Amino acid sequence: MDFQQIFQTKPDIEASAPGRVNLLGEHTDYNDGFVLPTAIPQQTNVSIGYSPDDRHHFYSAELEERIDVEPTAMALEGFASYVNGCIQVLKQAGYESPPVNVFVTSSVPIGSGLSSSAALEVATLRALRSLLKLDLDDVQIAQLGQQAEIQYAGVSCGILDQMASSLADTEHMLFLDTRTLDRQILPFPAGAEIVVIDSGVARSLASSGYNQRRSECEAAARQLGVKALRDISDPQAVEALPEPIRKRARHVVTEDNRVLKALDGVSAPVFGELMNASHVSLRDDYEVSVPALDTLVELLQGTPGVFGARLTGAGFGGACVALVTLGEAHTIAQTVLDRYNAAGYNGQILVD
């Protein structure tokens, strides 16, 4: 089914945005910290046209779901909450949208930690920007997407995903200071490329421990007397905190340090070791891994040609990313996937 089949008219505007994979800097963005994502080839595409009546009409090709919405509707679920959220945050910013038809199709996996929600938000806002001829830059698009997710999808997210979807490309890493939004485009470590494998364990941020982790980090910052954990650079400074916030803070501080170290043009083996250390921290201190992710990471780390591997995204399921020898991505990914699935799991290669 396409736009014309669903809405009996052609769209006025089309826009797209990629998913992302995060190489380093997990759970640091809502702590004003540092992140290092890159875009992935999979895209979300949004087509928009003016509605013939006084309601919004949203359709997801992947879900085969249509939602007809009054312009004043607020509490929606699923993909419609993100699309409607974008329309509502534009309205809050002073940009009123007339009733529209919205057709969504996407190859970004849902529940894999690759920011399918941010890709949907950015693609929707890009399409609305073009349709309504709005004077919004890519950073403002990301900021509005973040607000749509916080206010209308119930996830107290940082800015990482939306900035990556709005500004990153597949050929480089995007270093982002999430407090200042200063950023740099950086090359991948020489002689290396990435592999992304889905663990087969789906998760939803709204129903996971994501919001709880954020609350714990905010409690740690208050006890340390700082605005955010980004303001602590010495891991020893958090050791007097009570559990579990001591472990949460320790992860954030050491993760920020890993990202900053990676900016020094480190070699692929050194970058890989930073990724390995990140996974240990996410598993033991942040406690967002699951057995399937640990198994997948161990298989990746034990495969020749792999420099390092870690879970990517918020955890609680989803995907792992590995830095591997340039030109060997597909062979390595297939070898690991075969071993992983033979152990009783149901993974798939997402980027190789």
N, C-alpha and C positions, 0 to 999 in steps of 0.2 A: 504494500500500500504506500502511496506517496501523498503529498500535500493535496494535489488536485482531486485524487480519489476520495479523500476524507472530507475536504471542505468545498468541493465543486467549484474551485477557482484556483488561479495560480498565485503563488506567494509574491509579495512585493520585495522582500529582502531575504537573503540567506547569509548566515555567518557560522563560523566554526571556532573551536578552541581545543587544544590538546589536553590529554591527561598528563600526569607528571610522575616521576619516580624520584625519591629523595635519597641521595647518596650518603649524606651526613647531615646531622642537625635535626634529630627527631624529638618532638615535644619541647623544643626550644622556642618556637615562634610565639607562643602565648606567654613566654617569659621574657619577651623583648630581646631574644637571643639571635643567633646566627644560623643560617641554613644553606644547604648546597644541593638544590634539586636540578633536574634536567627534564625537558619535555619528552614524551614518548610519541611514537608514530600514530597511535590511536587517537581519534578525534570525536568530538561531539558536534553534530551539525543541527542548527536551528533555523527553520524557515518561518517567516512571519508575514502575515497579511492582515488587512483590516477586516474586522468582523462585520457581517451584514446586519447584526442585531446589537442589542445592548449588553451582551455578555462576552466574556473571554471564553475561548474554546482551546483546550490543550490536548494534544495527542502524542503518545509515545509509540513509535513503531516497534521498538524492542518489546515493550510490555503489552502492546496491542490494547492500549487503554486510552479512553477518551474521558476528559473531565470538562464539564461545562460550568463556568464559574461566574457568579455575580461580581461586578467590579468591587463591591464592598466586602467580599468574602475574605476571611483571614485564615482560619484554622483549616488547612488542607493537609493531606498526607501524601507520601510518596513523591514522585517526580514533580507533581503539580505544586507541592509546597515550595520547591526551589524556583520554578518559573513564576509563580504568583509572588513569591518573595522579591524577585527582581523587579517586578512591576510596582510593588508596594514601596520598596526603598527608593526607587526613582521618584515616586510621588512624594515621599518625605523630603527628597532633595529639591522639590519644586518642579519636577518634570512629569506632567500628567500624561498617561497613555490612554488613548481611546481604546475601546474594546478591540481585541485582536484574536486572530487564529494563530496558534503556535504548534508547529510540527517538529518533533524531536526524533532524531535518529543518532545512534552512537555506537562506536566500536570500543569505547573505553569500558573495561570490565567493571561491573558493579560489585562492591564488597571485597575488592582486592587491595585496597589501600593506595590506589593510583589516581585518586581525586576525580572520580566520575562526577561528583556533585559540583566541584569547582569548575570543571570543564563545562557543565551544563549552565552554571551561573554566568560564566564569562561569555559563552556563546550566545546566551539569551540577551545579555546586556549589550553585546556588540551588535546584535541584530536590531535591538530597540534603538541603540545609538544611531544606526544608519537610517532606520525607518523614520525616526522623529527628528533627525538631523541635530543631534545633541552635541554640544561642545564638551566632550568628556575624553580625557586621555586614558591611556592603558592602566596607569596607576589608579585613577579614580574608578575605572571599571572594576579593578580588583577589590578596592575598598568597598564598593557597593555590593559586590558579590559576597564578601565576608559578612556584611551586615544582613544580607538576605539569609545566609545560613544560620547566623546567630538568632535572628529575630523570628524566622519563619520555619526553620527546620529543627530548632532546639539544640544546636551544637555550638558550644562556646569556643569556636575555633579561632586560631591565630590567622595571620595573613599569608602564611606560606603558600598554601594550595592555590589561592586565587592569584597571587603574584606570579607563581610559576606558570599557571595556565595562561595568564595574560601576557607574560614577558619572556618566557624561556623558549628555547628551540632545542631540537634534537641533536645538534652538532656540538653543543657546548654545555658547560655547567653554569648555573646562575648562582653567584654568591650574593646573599641578601642579608643586610642588617635589618631585622624586622622592627627595630625601634625607629630608626631614621629613614628607612626604606632606601638607603644608599645601596648600590648594587654594582657588581662587576660581571662581565662575561668572561669565563675562563675556559681554557682547553682541558680536555680530559688528560689524565696522566699519559705520557708518551708510551706508545706500544700497547695501549689498553682500550677496551670497549666494555659495554655493560651487557649483562644478561638479567632478565627478570622472569621469575617462575612463580606462578600462583600456587599457594599451598593447598587450595581446594577448600579451605576453611573460610567461609564468608562471615563478615561481621558488619554491624551498623554502629557508627559512632554514637548516635543518639541513645542506643540501648546498651552500650558498652561502658567500661569504666573511664572513658575519656574525660567527661566533665568532672568526675571525682578526682582524677589526677590533676586537673587544672586547679581545683579547689585546694588540694594539698600543697601545690606549689605556691599558691597565693598565701596560704597560712605560713609556709616556711619564710617567704619574703617578709611578711609582717614581723615574725619573731626575730629576723635578722636586721630589721630596721631599714630595709631597702625598698625601692619602688618595685623592683622585679629581680629575679634570680640572676639575670644578666649582669647585675651590678656586683656580683661575687665572682672573683676569678680564681681564688685559692680553694680547692676542695676541702682543705682542713677547716675552713671557716664554718662549715656546716656540721661538723662532727658532734657538736654539743646539742643539736636539735633532737627532739624525741622521735621515735619511730611512729608511723612510717615516713614522716616528712623529711627525716634525715636522708633516707635513701633516695627519695624523689629529688631533693635538692642536689644531692651528690651527682645523680645522673645528669641533671641540667648543666651544672657547672663543668663537669668533665666533658660533656658533649660539646658545649660551646668551645672549650679549649681544643677539642679534636678538629672542629671546623676551621678554627683560626690556624691551626698547624697545617692543615691541608692547603691553605692559601699560599704557602711558601714554595710552590712549584715542586712538591715532593714527588718522588718516583712512584711508579705503580705498586711495587712491593710495600713501600711505606704507607701509601694511601690505603692499600688493602688491610694492613695491620690496624689502621684507624677504624676501618669498617668492622673488623673482627671485634675490636674493643668496644665499639658502639653496641654491637649485638649483646655482648656480655652484660653491659650496663643496662640495656633495655630489658633483658631477661631477669637479672638479679636485683637491680635497684629500682627500676621503674615498673617491673612486673607486668609487662604487657605482651610477653610472648606466650605461645602455647606449644605443646609438644610437637605438633606438626611443623611449626616454623623452626623449632630447634633442630629437628631431624633434617629438614631441608637445608638449613645453614651448615650443619655438620657435614652433610654430603657434598655440598659445594666447596667448603673449605678443604675437604680431603681429596679433591679432584685436581690432577695436574693441570696447570694453566690457569688456575684460579688464584688471584692475588688476595682476595678477601670477600666476605659476604656478610649480610645482615638482613634482618627484617626491615621492611620499608613501609612507610605509612604509620598510622597510629598503633598498629599491632592488634592484638586480640583475634588474630587471623589475618588473612590477606596474603601478600606476596613477599618474596625475598629478592634482593638485588645483589649481584656479584660483579666485581671488576675482574675481567678475564683478559687473557692474551689476545691482542688484536688479530682478527682473522679466524679465531677458533670458537667464536661465540656459539654457533649453531651446534657444533660437535659436542662441546662441553654441556650445553643446555640439554641436549637429547640424552647424553650419557647419564647425567644427574637425574633427569626426569624418569628414565627407565628404572633406575635404582630406587627412586623415591616411590613410584607407583607399585613396584614389586614388593615394597614393604607394607603395602596395604592402604596407601593414600590415593588421592585422586587429583593430582596436580596437572598443570598445563603450562607450556611455555607461552609467555606473553610478549617478550621482546628478546630477540637474539640476533 
